[in-house]
Each structure stands twice: as structure tokens, then as C-alpha cells.
Amino acid sequence: MSQASARAHSNIALIKYWGKRQTHLNLPAVGSISVTLDDLYTDTTVRFDDTLDGDCARIGGAEVDVARFSEFVDIVRAEAGIDTRVAIESHNNFPTGAGLASSASGFAALALATADAAGLDLTPRALSILARRGSGSAARSIFGGLVEMHRGITTDGSDAFAEPMLDASSWPLEVVVAITDNTSKKINSTAGMSHLDTRSDYYEAWVNRAEDDLADMRAAIAARDFTAVGALSEMSALKLHALMLSTRPGLIYWNAATVSAMHAVREMRAGGLETYFTIDAGPQLKALCAPGQGAAVAAELARVPGVLDTRLTGLGPNAHLR
């Protein structure tokens, strides 16, 4: 019997990823740039145990369908040359499946813990590639700070990985998470982004513009230009949701509080408190803030009708063993 535990942090894309160029290896159609969040994380323990009758998994103490996790662990078992069954115990310190990237932190933690428990010594790049097999955004949660995910061009996925751009201390941005719904979303990201080439008339334009958006964001980050980073983040989020709305059937992840919070962010900016919103596949708004500005933004967002809770966080570290 062997066991390992790992912690990985959620990440929020500033330049968004949506769509796959290949589904079997979970290869993204576009690259992405994200920030890793210190205050939102997943703790996962993996135990390889010969006495188990089959794989099993629990999230937050509740047993879940193990099929997706078994398929992921099979990748590690094949590389390690073992067939031992596993027990997976995972806990998120934030709502699961609600548009806060729990799959990103979850599969990043699972990748690190499973590889270590199986006796594999993987490089950070190899861990990122492994995490990507579980969730496209999990490749980014292997790293802290600001991170870029490369879409790659090869068919084997060897060049589709994330790598760090800046660590958390190099530019200590803050993020306020405005939670407007604690429940799991009805349509998960994998289902939402499937077959976009036939389900959306806007998909080709989304893919074609991606490299320009990434280049603009790289330049803004290199210059530590918060205004440019924020404006690009807001643009990418709105463009993502325009693509979602154009999908047949249309995907509407926002609720009334999401829209109210978007307006509140723009009102803050007009009033001199510079902050920018971004929203993933869910109803939660995240406000990007310059260092030291998060508390003021959180106080304003907490007043928005329908905002249930706010979480203020800095940028987080690499995934690590515990």
C-alpha cells in the first residue's frame, strides 16, 4: 500500500480557454493565460491498496461516480506498470462544480498525488500534461502566480502544457470572488464546449483571434500594465460568453446577481476604484484588483443584491505535496 496527499489551487483564466482541438487527449483549441488563487484550493489523498475490490472516490465526504477518476488513474498506472486499485479522498474549500474551477484544482491535486503514490518522479511539465488529461484548465493549476497554457500543435499532446509567467510575489494582484450561487451548474464545461465547430457560428472567429489576444496579454503582463491586463480580461470574458450564447442550444451561465455585479464593477471603475471582472462557465464573478485594492472592491460587491458571499484572495503557489 502506498499513499500521497497533495494540494492544488484553483485558477481563473484571464484570456479564456473554450473548445478542444482533440477530445481523447483533451487538447485545447486555444491557449490561455490565468492567475492561480491562494485562498481557493483542493486537498486530495490517493491510496493505492491491494485489498480494495475496485477504485473508489469521495469528494467532500460524499461518494461519487469513480469512472472519470479511474480513467485518469489508468494513465498513471500504465506508466508506472501497476494495476493496484485506488481510494481517492478529495475536499474543496469552495463550492464544487459551480464555476470556480474545482476541476482545475481537483485534477491538478489528483495528478500530483497519484504520480507520487505510484512512485513516478515527473517534471512540472509532465505533471501539467498529465493534469490536462483530466481537465484542460488543470494543466494551469500545477503552477502558481500567472500562468500560460499552450494549445500545442502536435497530435500526441506533448506540446500542450502550461508554464509559469510570473510567481505570486512578482506582481501581487488580488482577486475578489463574488459567489452568487453555491449549487453545481446544470451543464458542465466539458458538455458545454463539445462539438463547437458545428454548434456555433462564432467558433471559427473565436479560435482565429486567440493568438492575438494572448500576445496582447503577454505584453501587458510584461509591462505590469494593470489597466491593459484588466481590459483584456474583461474583453475575453465577454467574448467567451458571447460564444456560449451563440452555441446551439445557447448556454446562459449568468444569473441576475452576476449581471448586477458586472455593472457594479464598471460603476466602481467610473468612480475611480479600478477593477475589472471576469466570469467563467458559471454564475460567479471574479474581480481583478491591483495590489491592496481588493478589500474595497469586496466591500462594494458584498452590497450587490444576490451576492451570497465574497472571497478575497491573492495569487497562490504551485501545487505541492502535503
C-alpha positions as CSV (number, residue, x, y, z in Angstrom):
1,M,0.0,0.0,0.0
2,S,1.3,3.5,-0.9
3,Q,-0.3,6.9,-0.3
4,A,0.3,10.5,-1.0
5,S,-1.6,13.8,-0.4
6,A,-1.4,17.0,-2.4
7,R,-2.9,20.5,-2.5
8,A,-3.5,22.4,-5.7
9,H,-5.1,25.8,-6.1
10,S,-8.0,27.0,-8.3
11,N,-7.1,29.2,-11.2
12,I,-9.1,31.8,-13.1
13,A,-8.3,32.4,-16.8
14,L,-7.8,36.0,-17.9
15,I,-7.5,35.0,-21.5
16,K,-10.1,32.2,-21.8
17,Y,-9.9,28.7,-23.0
18,W,-13.0,27.1,-24.5
19,G,-13.2,24.3,-27.1
20,K,-11.0,21.4,-27.9
21,R,-8.9,20.5,-31.0
22,Q,-8.9,16.9,-29.9
23,T,-11.0,15.2,-27.3
24,H,-9.3,11.9,-26.5
25,L,-6.1,13.7,-25.1
26,N,-8.1,16.8,-24.0
27,L,-6.2,19.1,-26.3
28,P,-7.4,22.8,-26.2
29,A,-8.4,24.6,-29.3
30,V,-6.8,27.8,-28.0
31,G,-4.2,28.8,-25.5
32,S,-5.0,30.6,-22.2
33,I,-3.5,32.8,-19.5
34,S,-4.6,32.5,-15.9
35,V,-4.0,33.5,-12.3
36,T,-3.8,30.9,-9.6
37,L,-5.8,31.8,-6.4
38,D,-4.3,31.4,-3.0
39,D,-7.5,31.1,-1.0
40,L,-9.3,28.5,-3.1
41,Y,-7.8,25.0,-3.2
42,T,-8.3,21.3,-3.3
43,D,-6.7,18.8,-0.9
44,T,-6.5,15.2,-2.3
45,T,-5.2,12.0,-0.9
46,V,-4.7,8.9,-3.1
47,R,-4.1,5.5,-1.6
48,F,-3.1,2.5,-3.7
49,D,-4.3,-0.5,-1.9
50,D,-4.3,-4.2,-3.0
51,T,-7.1,-5.0,-0.6
52,L,-9.6,-2.8,-2.5
53,D,-12.2,-4.6,-4.7
54,G,-12.2,-1.6,-7.0
55,D,-11.4,2.1,-7.3
56,C,-13.5,4.5,-5.1
57,A,-13.6,8.2,-4.7
58,R,-15.1,10.7,-2.3
59,I,-15.4,14.4,-2.6
60,G,-16.3,16.4,0.5
61,G,-17.1,13.2,2.3
62,A,-19.6,12.0,-0.3
63,E,-19.0,9.1,-2.6
64,V,-19.0,10.0,-6.3
65,D,-19.0,8.1,-9.6
66,V,-15.5,6.9,-9.9
67,A,-15.4,6.3,-13.6
68,R,-13.8,9.6,-14.7
69,F,-11.2,9.3,-11.9
70,S,-10.4,5.6,-12.7
71,E,-9.8,6.6,-16.4
72,F,-7.4,9.2,-15.2
73,V,-5.6,7.0,-12.7
74,D,-5.2,4.4,-15.5
75,I,-2.9,6.7,-17.3
76,V,-0.6,6.7,-14.2
77,R,-1.0,3.0,-13.6
78,A,0.1,2.3,-17.2
79,E,3.2,4.5,-16.9
80,A,4.1,3.0,-13.5
81,G,3.5,-0.6,-14.6
82,I,1.0,-1.3,-11.9
83,D,-2.7,-2.3,-11.7
84,T,-3.4,-1.6,-8.0
85,R,-6.8,-0.1,-7.2
86,V,-7.0,3.3,-5.6
87,A,-9.1,5.1,-3.0
88,I,-9.3,8.9,-3.6
89,E,-10.4,11.3,-0.9
90,S,-10.8,15.0,-2.0
91,H,-12.0,18.2,-0.4
92,N,-12.6,21.6,-1.9
93,N,-12.6,24.6,0.4
94,F,-15.1,26.3,-2.0
95,P,-18.3,25.3,-3.9
96,T,-17.7,22.3,-6.2
97,G,-18.8,22.4,-9.8
98,A,-20.1,25.9,-9.5
99,G,-17.9,27.8,-12.0
100,L,-14.9,28.3,-9.6
101,A,-12.6,25.9,-11.4
102,S,-12.8,23.0,-8.9
103,S,-12.0,20.6,-11.7
104,A,-8.8,22.5,-12.3
105,S,-7.6,22.3,-8.7
106,G,-9.0,18.9,-8.3
107,F,-7.3,17.2,-11.2
108,A,-4.0,19.1,-10.6
109,A,-4.0,17.8,-7.0
110,L,-5.0,14.3,-8.2
111,A,-2.2,14.3,-10.8
112,L,0.4,15.2,-8.2
113,A,-0.8,12.8,-5.5
114,T,-1.4,9.9,-7.9
115,A,2.0,10.2,-9.5
116,D,3.8,10.4,-6.2
117,A,1.9,7.5,-4.7
118,A,2.7,5.4,-7.8
119,G,6.4,6.2,-7.4
120,L,6.7,8.4,-10.5
121,D,9.1,11.3,-10.5
122,L,7.5,13.6,-13.0
123,T,8.8,17.0,-14.1
124,P,6.5,20.0,-13.7
125,R,5.8,20.0,-17.4
126,A,5.0,16.3,-17.4
127,L,2.6,16.9,-14.4
128,S,0.9,19.7,-16.3
129,I,0.4,17.4,-19.3
130,L,-0.9,14.7,-17.0
131,A,-3.3,17.1,-15.2
132,R,-4.6,18.3,-18.7
133,R,-5.8,14.8,-19.4
134,G,-8.3,15.2,-16.5
135,S,-9.3,18.8,-17.1
136,G,-7.9,21.3,-19.6
137,S,-7.6,24.1,-17.0
138,A,-6.0,21.7,-14.5
139,A,-2.7,22.0,-16.5
140,R,-2.5,25.6,-15.3
141,S,-3.1,24.7,-11.6
142,I,0.2,22.9,-11.4
143,F,1.8,26.3,-11.2
144,G,1.2,29.4,-9.1
145,G,1.1,33.1,-9.9
146,L,0.4,34.0,-13.6
147,V,0.4,31.0,-15.9
148,E,0.2,30.4,-19.7
149,M,-1.3,27.3,-21.2
150,H,0.0,26.4,-24.7
151,R,-2.5,24.8,-27.1
152,G,0.2,23.0,-28.9
153,I,0.1,21.7,-32.5
154,T,1.2,18.0,-32.2
155,T,-1.3,15.2,-32.3
156,D,0.2,13.4,-29.2
157,G,-0.3,16.4,-26.9
158,S,3.4,16.7,-26.0
159,D,3.4,20.4,-26.6
160,A,0.1,21.2,-24.9
161,F,1.2,22.2,-21.4
162,A,1.2,25.1,-19.0
163,E,4.2,27.1,-17.7
164,P,4.7,29.9,-15.2
165,M,4.9,33.5,-16.4
166,L,5.3,35.3,-13.0
167,D,5.3,34.0,-9.5
168,A,2.8,35.3,-7.0
169,S,5.3,37.7,-5.3
170,S,6.4,39.3,-8.6
171,W,3.1,41.1,-9.1
172,P,0.8,40.6,-6.1
173,L,-2.5,41.1,-7.8
174,E,-5.7,40.4,-5.8
175,V,-9.0,38.8,-6.8
176,V,-12.4,39.1,-5.3
177,V,-14.7,36.2,-5.9
178,A,-18.4,37.2,-5.7
179,I,-20.4,34.0,-5.2
180,T,-24.0,34.3,-6.5
181,D,-24.9,30.5,-6.4
182,N,-23.5,27.7,-4.3
183,T,-25.0,24.9,-6.3
184,S,-23.4,22.9,-9.1
185,K,-24.1,24.2,-12.6
186,K,-26.5,22.2,-14.7
187,I,-24.2,22.0,-17.7
188,N,-20.6,21.3,-17.0
189,S,-17.8,22.8,-19.1
190,T,-17.0,19.5,-20.9
191,A,-20.5,19.3,-22.2
192,G,-20.8,23.0,-22.9
193,M,-17.7,23.1,-25.2
194,S,-18.3,19.9,-27.1
195,H,-18.7,20.0,-30.9
196,L,-18.5,23.8,-31.1
197,D,-17.4,23.7,-34.7
198,T,-21.0,22.6,-35.6
199,R,-22.9,24.2,-32.7
200,S,-21.7,27.9,-33.0
201,D,-21.4,30.2,-36.0
202,Y,-18.9,32.2,-33.9
203,Y,-16.4,29.5,-33.1
204,E,-14.1,30.0,-36.0
205,A,-13.7,33.6,-35.2
206,W,-13.0,32.8,-31.5
207,V,-10.2,30.4,-32.5
208,N,-8.7,32.7,-35.1
209,R,-8.4,35.7,-32.7
210,A,-6.9,33.7,-29.8
211,E,-3.2,34.2,-30.7
212,D,-3.6,38.0,-30.9
213,D,-5.4,38.1,-27.5
214,L,-2.6,36.0,-25.9
215,A,0.1,38.2,-27.4
216,D,-1.6,41.3,-26.2
217,M,-1.9,39.9,-22.7
218,R,1.7,38.7,-22.6
219,A,2.8,42.3,-23.4
220,A,0.5,43.8,-20.8
221,I,1.8,41.4,-18.1
222,A,5.5,42.0,-19.1
223,A,4.8,45.8,-18.7
224,R,2.9,45.3,-15.4
225,D,0.2,47.4,-17.1
226,F,-2.8,46.7,-14.8
227,T,-5.2,48.7,-16.9
228,A,-4.4,46.7,-20.1
229,V,-4.5,43.4,-18.2
230,G,-7.9,44.2,-16.8
231,A,-9.4,45.5,-20.0
232,L,-8.2,42.4,-21.9
233,S,-9.5,40.1,-19.2
234,E,-13.0,41.7,-19.3
235,M,-13.0,41.6,-23.1
236,S,-12.1,37.9,-23.1
237,A,-14.8,37.0,-20.6
238,L,-17.5,38.8,-22.5
239,K,-16.3,37.3,-25.8
240,L,-16.4,33.8,-24.2
241,H,-20.0,34.3,-23.0
242,A,-20.9,35.6,-26.5
243,L,-19.6,32.4,-27.9
244,M,-21.6,30.4,-25.3
245,L,-24.8,32.4,-26.1
246,S,-24.3,31.5,-29.8
247,T,-24.0,27.8,-29.1
248,R,-27.0,25.7,-30.1
249,P,-28.7,25.4,-27.6
250,G,-27.5,28.7,-26.1
251,L,-25.6,28.5,-22.8
252,I,-26.6,31.0,-20.2
253,Y,-24.4,30.7,-17.1
254,W,-25.2,34.1,-15.6
255,N,-27.9,34.9,-13.2
256,A,-29.4,38.3,-12.2
257,A,-26.8,38.8,-9.5
258,T,-23.9,38.1,-12.0
259,V,-25.2,40.9,-14.2
260,S,-25.7,43.2,-11.3
261,A,-22.1,42.5,-10.1
262,M,-20.8,43.3,-13.6
263,H,-22.5,46.7,-13.5
264,A,-21.1,47.3,-10.0
265,V,-17.6,46.7,-11.2
266,R,-18.0,49.2,-14.0
267,E,-19.5,51.7,-11.6
268,M,-16.6,51.3,-9.3
269,R,-14.2,51.9,-12.2
270,A,-16.1,55.0,-13.2
271,G,-15.9,56.2,-9.6
272,G,-12.1,55.9,-9.5
273,L,-11.7,52.4,-8.0
274,E,-10.1,50.5,-10.8
275,T,-11.2,46.8,-11.0
276,Y,-12.2,44.5,-13.9
277,F,-14.5,41.5,-14.0
278,T,-14.0,38.0,-15.4
279,I,-16.5,35.2,-15.4
280,D,-16.0,31.5,-16.4
281,A,-18.6,28.8,-17.1
282,G,-20.8,29.6,-14.2
283,P,-22.6,32.5,-12.4
284,Q,-19.7,33.6,-10.1
285,L,-18.0,36.9,-10.9
286,K,-14.3,37.4,-10.2
287,A,-13.0,41.0,-9.9
288,L,-9.3,41.5,-10.7
289,C,-7.8,44.2,-8.4
290,A,-4.4,46.0,-8.2
291,P,-2.4,45.2,-5.1
292,G,-4.0,46.5,-1.9
293,Q,-7.4,47.3,-3.6
294,G,-9.2,44.0,-3.0
295,A,-10.8,44.8,0.4
296,A,-12.5,48.0,-1.0
297,V,-13.8,46.0,-4.0
298,A,-15.0,43.2,-1.9
299,A,-17.0,45.6,0.3
300,E,-18.7,47.1,-2.7
301,L,-19.5,43.7,-4.2
302,A,-20.9,42.4,-0.9
303,R,-23.6,45.1,-1.2
304,V,-24.9,43.8,-4.6
305,P,-28.3,42.1,-4.3
306,G,-27.9,38.4,-4.8
307,V,-24.2,38.2,-3.9
308,L,-24.2,35.5,-1.2
309,D,-20.5,35.7,-0.2
310,T,-17.3,37.3,-1.3
311,R,-13.8,35.8,-1.1
312,L,-10.7,38.0,-1.2
313,T,-7.5,36.2,-2.3
314,G,-4.1,36.9,-3.5
315,L,-2.2,34.8,-6.1
316,G,-1.4,31.3,-5.0
317,P,1.6,28.9,-5.1
318,N,2.5,25.8,-7.2
319,A,0.7,22.6,-6.5
320,H,2.6,20.7,-3.7
321,L,2.7,17.5,-1.7
322,R,1.4,17.7,1.9
